[in-house]
Amino acid sequence: MKNLLKTGLLFLAIFAATLFMSACREDFEPTRSEGNLSFSKDTVFLDTVFSNIGSSTYTLKVYNNSTNLISIPYVGLSQGENSKYRLNVDGLAGKVFENIEILSKDSIYIFIETTVDAAIQTENSFVYTDQIRFDSGSNLQTVELVTLVQDAIFLYPDRNAAGIKETLATGVDQTGAPITVEGFLLEDDQLNFTNQKPYVIYGYAGIPSGKTLQIDAGARLHFHENSGLIFANGSRLEATGTLSENLELLENEIIFEGDRLEPEYSEIPGQWGTLWFTPGSTASLDYVTIKNNNIGILVDGNTGSKNPDFNINNTQIYNSSNVGLYGLTASILGKNVVIGNSGISNLWLRLGGNYKFTHSTFANYWSQSFRSTAAVQLDNYLETDSELLIATLERATFSNCIIYGNQSQEISLKAIATADFNFSFSHSLIKFDDPFDEFADEANYDFNNESIYLNMLFSENPDFRNSAINDYRIGDDSAAKNLGDPSTALKVPLDILGESRLNRADSGAYQATLFED
């Protein structure tokens, strides 16, 4: 009986093992793909890249909808090893692959990148294409690859014999040791940026003392990470854009932004450094857009002159991870300036100086992280680790302006009494809520004092079109409509879009319009 039982159990064990092995063979012996694959997209657009600059990585998903494990005999680029595209197929890098398997009702990822030299074409920009081929003959399936490649002028630091990149001295630290940044000085023949090709800058491009960087209307400047422009004492920027007809293309504006052209980078803050104006440098900016850097413009100590030679007109600064316009004992005149969405403040004027802003909009709806600071900050001091610096605020006037955002108080006024602190706001709309009267006894916030607050509105709706995308045009229901002083508007007769203010003076950089759906 025991022998029969053992024999029966052995038979069952052998039978079960046979079934298991049979099932394994069915699961793990693939059948050939029959051209029934499906894909997450039929064309992969790798967006725009600069010549010889690698693209972002794009993803294609390949689905096996059958109930069988399948093998695709061939997966590869049509141009094979000559293709400018690169693939990673289910963890394998290359351009041509054989016998790629996909489990039943499963999928694999294909990652795609490209680097293209514009020298293979004669145009400044061109479309480079290829395709990924799956199998062949009657089973052939394809996915198209499309990339717009743009030629550019590249500016970057040289390397010495030891392979060390050039640097620029920006000052000394507390021990007297030099402070440097990776960068280089522009030569005389590099001091006119045209609109013929975009410029891509690595490191900080320095403008030497006594030289002027001229930037023509329609020019495009793209900066790599930790890059920007530095203006030496006695140097100057002349950035002369003009009004554009197309609000999307801004074809005549001068644009400063990062060097990643893919749409997902279009509104990402902190992609590059700053435009840094050291003491004694000057500038004139007209119809300029600066976006997605750390500090939009840094004006560092260019004296408190009664007649500032630093003019910013019809200029937009967006998505600065720290400060949009940062002035340290600076002198700045601004007209039709729009600064939106900054990680700390849109405008921070520190350690005194001389400032005048007319028909400007400072709107901070920053949502990338926590912000506790006001959209506009004025200080007459700067505290370092070793000392307290104090300087006179000779003037900070805001006429026909809007200062607004998602904080309760969007102006901050901090002064040390040993230095003058002269400021005023007139015919302007400001966000300032003080429900617990925290500021009731502070003279700087005495909104009934017409010598510093004249014809003001507080915390009324500016009716911005879409603050989330930095669209600070104001609607017909805006509290800023008709708020402006007509005599001030005569000095800035057109808004930033070229609309006349002669019949009605609205505060801010834009005249109110009736929005269309």
Disulfide bonds with the S-S distance in Angstrom:
none
